[in-house]
Amino acid sequence: VRLSGIEQRGAVMAMSLIAVSFLSRIVPLVNGAPHKCHQSTKLSGIFIGGLTVQLVAFFTDFIMANFPVPVVIDPVLGSRVHLLRWCEWAPCATFMTFMMEGADLYWEGDMPPTDFMRTKYIHSATQGGAVFLGLMFPFCSSQKTWAAAMFVACCLYLTNFPRIWNRMKTIPSSLSEGATVEEAERFNAAKIALRLRSVCILVWSIIVMLYFVSSYFGPRFSSEGSLLKSPEATMICECFFDVLSKVLFLVTIVDVHYAVFDPFARTERRLEELRQLMSAVWENSSD
């Protein structure tokens, strides 16, 4: 089905906003512009990952705006389901969750726990699984199958909240004096990752709520002529909040990059630690 009207304009708007966000980050790097106090930077894996998420979202909206795309009707809710959007969300949700988890490098003690990385992989898989089940909703053959898929998807998504609560309790509010640069880097990364996690979960939760509002409550309980009564309401909500989540995600990923993964910034911090150490040695040395 080739989208038209509000649905097509929504895809064009989303594509344009993501393009502006992407170019605002990549053009300064191409031109060699410094970031804040850093003279230069080098692309890290997490920076490239953030840009990749935006490229996937951009091309998804580009295809939806300009080419025929598969659109099916949910057998239970009766709403229009844009399959290409869900095909974008499934890998992006997994990848974005893993990058949030990967930026969270704080642990107590000298070595990370034995299951430190395994829990990150598992949690990333739960979010991808939740979205994949959402993709399967239109293909459920009965209401019981649909309800079971919805129940499992909601349970998988809700694991975000105990996960973020656990990290909020585990990460201390501040570091004690005398922490090394490495400890400070891990702590700062965890704090930024916690902010990234909070922002993404907030926006994703809004998308989940609007899914039910635009697909079920709006068509059944809103007044005639209301936007929520329109079949295009789902597409509008998806486009707007998908752009919001991707833009906020990239903004925070850039902060993580410069705080932890930029080798030039890390060198500057270590040189500053060395300078302070040498100053202390010089002051305490005797003639």
C-alpha positions in Angstrom: 0.0 0.0 0.0 1.4 3.4 -0.9 0.7 5.8 2.0 -1.0 9.1 1.3 -2.4 12.1 3.2 -1.5 12.5 6.8 0.3 9.1 7.0 2.7 10.1 4.2 3.3 13.6 5.5 4.0 12.1 9.0 6.7 9.9 7.4 8.2 12.8 5.5 8.2 14.9 8.7 9.9 12.1 10.7 12.5 11.5 7.9 13.3 15.3 7.8 13.7 15.6 11.6 16.0 12.6 11.8 18.1 13.9 8.9 18.6 17.2 10.6 19.6 15.5 13.9 22.0 13.2 12.0 23.6 16.0 10.0 23.9 18.2 13.1 26.2 15.5 14.6 28.1 14.3 11.6 28.9 17.6 9.8 31.0 19.0 12.7 33.0 15.8 12.7 33.6 16.0 9.0 34.6 19.6 9.2 36.9 18.9 12.2 35.0 21.2 14.6 36.0 20.6 18.2 33.5 19.5 20.8 33.4 21.8 23.9 36.8 21.7 25.4 38.2 18.9 23.3 40.4 19.8 20.3 39.4 16.8 18.2 37.6 13.4 18.5 37.7 10.0 17.0 34.6 8.0 16.3 34.0 5.2 18.8 31.8 2.1 18.4 29.0 3.6 20.6 29.0 6.8 18.5 28.8 4.8 15.2 26.0 2.7 16.8 24.0 5.8 17.6 24.4 7.1 14.1 23.4 3.7 12.7 20.2 3.7 14.6 19.3 7.1 13.1 20.2 5.9 9.6 17.9 2.8 10.0 15.1 5.1 11.2 15.7 7.6 8.3 15.5 4.9 5.6 12.5 3.4 7.2 10.6 6.7 7.0 12.0 7.3 3.5 10.7 4.0 2.2 7.3 4.6 3.9 7.0 8.0 2.4 7.9 7.1 -1.2 7.3 3.5 -1.8 4.5 0.9 -1.3 4.8 -0.7 2.1 2.9 -3.6 3.8 0.0 -2.5 5.9 -2.3 -5.0 7.6 -5.3 -4.8 9.9 -5.0 -6.1 13.5 -7.6 -8.9 13.8 -8.5 -7.9 17.4 -8.1 -4.1 17.6 -9.0 -3.4 14.0 -6.3 -0.8 13.6 -3.8 -0.3 10.8 -0.4 -1.9 11.4 2.6 -0.6 9.5 4.8 -3.7 9.4 7.9 -1.8 8.2 7.8 0.3 11.3 7.7 -2.8 13.6 10.5 -4.3 11.5 12.6 -1.2 12.3 11.7 -1.3 15.9 12.6 -4.9 16.6 16.4 -4.7 15.9 16.6 -1.1 17.0 15.1 -1.8 20.4 17.6 -4.7 20.9 20.5 -2.6 19.7 19.6 0.6 21.6 19.0 -1.4 24.8 22.4 -3.1 24.5 24.1 0.2 24.0 22.4 1.6 27.1 23.6 -1.5 29.0 27.0 -1.3 27.4 27.6 2.3 28.5 26.8 1.3 32.1 30.2 0.2 33.2 30.0 0.7 37.0 30.5 -2.2 39.4 31.8 -2.5 43.0 35.2 -3.8 43.5 38.1 -4.3 41.1 36.5 -6.8 38.8 33.0 -7.0 37.3 30.6 -9.7 38.5 30.7 -13.0 36.6 27.2 -12.4 35.1 27.9 -8.7 34.4 27.7 -9.0 30.6 25.3 -11.9 30.5 22.5 -9.9 32.2 23.1 -7.1 29.6 22.6 -9.6 26.7 19.5 -11.0 28.3 17.9 -7.7 29.0 18.6 -6.5 25.4 17.0 -9.7 24.1 13.9 -9.2 26.2 13.2 -5.8 24.6 13.8 -7.1 21.1 11.5 -10.0 21.9 8.7 -7.7 23.2 8.8 -5.7 19.9 9.0 -8.9 17.8 5.8 -10.2 19.5 4.2 -6.8 18.7 5.1 -7.5 15.0 3.3 -10.8 15.3 0.0 -9.3 16.6 -1.7 -9.0 13.1 -0.8 -12.6 12.3 -2.4 -14.2 15.4 -5.1 -16.6 14.3 -7.4 -16.2 17.4 -8.1 -13.8 20.2 -6.5 -16.2 22.7 -3.2 -16.3 20.7 -3.3 -12.5 20.4 -3.9 -12.1 24.1 -1.1 -14.5 25.0 1.3 -12.6 22.7 0.3 -9.3 24.2 0.7 -10.6 27.8 4.2 -11.9 27.1 5.2 -8.8 25.3 4.0 -6.6 28.1 5.9 -8.7 30.7 9.1 -8.5 28.7 8.8 -4.8 28.4 8.1 -4.3 32.0 11.4 -5.8 32.9 12.8 -2.3 32.2 11.5 -0.9 35.4 13.1 -3.3 38.0 16.2 -3.1 35.9 16.5 0.7 36.1 15.4 0.6 39.8 18.2 -1.9 40.5 20.8 0.3 38.8 19.6 3.4 40.6 20.3 1.6 43.9 23.6 0.1 42.8 25.2 3.2 41.4 26.3 5.5 44.3 25.3 9.1 44.3 28.9 10.2 44.2 32.5 8.9 44.3 34.6 9.2 47.4 37.7 11.4 47.2 40.8 9.7 45.9 39.1 7.8 43.2 41.3 7.1 40.2 40.6 8.3 36.7 39.5 4.8 35.6 37.0 4.7 38.5 35.7 8.1 37.8 35.2 7.2 34.1 33.2 4.1 34.9 31.1 6.1 37.4 30.5 8.9 35.0 29.6 6.5 32.2 27.1 4.7 34.5 25.5 8.0 35.5 25.1 9.1 31.9 23.9 5.6 31.0 21.3 5.9 33.7 20.1 9.1 32.3 20.0 7.6 28.8 18.0 4.6 30.1 15.5 6.9 31.9 14.9 9.0 28.8 14.4 6.0 26.5 12.1 4.2 28.9 10.0 7.3 29.4 9.6 7.8 25.6 9.1 4.1 25.0 6.4 3.9 27.7 4.6 6.9 26.0 4.7 4.9 22.7 3.2 1.9 24.4 0.4 3.9 26.0 -0.3 5.7 22.8 -0.5 2.3 21.0 -3.4 1.4 23.2 -5.0 4.8 23.0 -4.8 5.1 19.2 -5.6 1.5 18.5 -8.3 0.7 21.1 -9.5 3.5 23.4 -9.5 6.3 20.8 -11.6 4.6 18.0 -14.1 3.3 20.6 -14.5 6.2 23.1 -13.5 9.4 21.3 -16.1 11.7 19.7 -16.8 11.8 16.0 -14.3 13.9 14.0 -11.6 13.4 16.7 -8.1 12.7 15.5 -8.1 9.5 17.6 -11.0 8.3 15.6 -8.9 8.5 12.4 -7.1 5.4 11.1 -4.0 7.6 10.7 -3.7 8.3 14.4 -1.5 5.3 15.0 0.9 6.5 12.2 1.1 10.0 13.6 1.9 8.9 17.1 4.5 6.4 15.9 6.3 8.9 13.8 6.4 11.7 16.4 7.6 9.6 19.3 9.9 7.5 17.2 11.7 10.6 16.2 11.8 11.9 19.8 13.3 8.7 21.1 16.0 8.5 18.3 17.0 12.2 18.7 17.2 12.0 22.5 19.1 8.7 22.3 21.7 10.2 20.0 22.2 13.3 22.1 22.9 11.2 25.2 25.0 8.7 23.3 27.3 11.6 22.2 27.7 12.5 25.8 28.7 9.0 26.6 31.2 9.0 23.8 33.0 12.1 25.0 32.8 11.1 28.6 34.2 7.6 28.2 35.1 6.4 24.7 36.8 9.3 23.1 40.6 8.5 23.2 41.7 12.1 23.1 39.5 13.0 26.1 40.7 10.0 28.0 44.3 11.0 27.3 43.6 14.5 28.6 42.1 13.1 31.8 45.1 10.9 32.4 47.6 13.7 31.7 45.7 15.8 34.2 45.9 13.1 36.8 49.6 12.7 36.1 50.1 16.5 36.4 48.4 16.5 39.7 50.4 13.6 40.9 53.7 15.2 39.9 52.6 18.5 41.5 51.9 16.6 44.8 55.3 14.8 44.6 57.1 18.1 43.9 55.5 19.9 46.8 56.3 17.1 49.2 59.8 16.5 48.1 62.7 17.9 50.1 65.6 19.9 48.7 
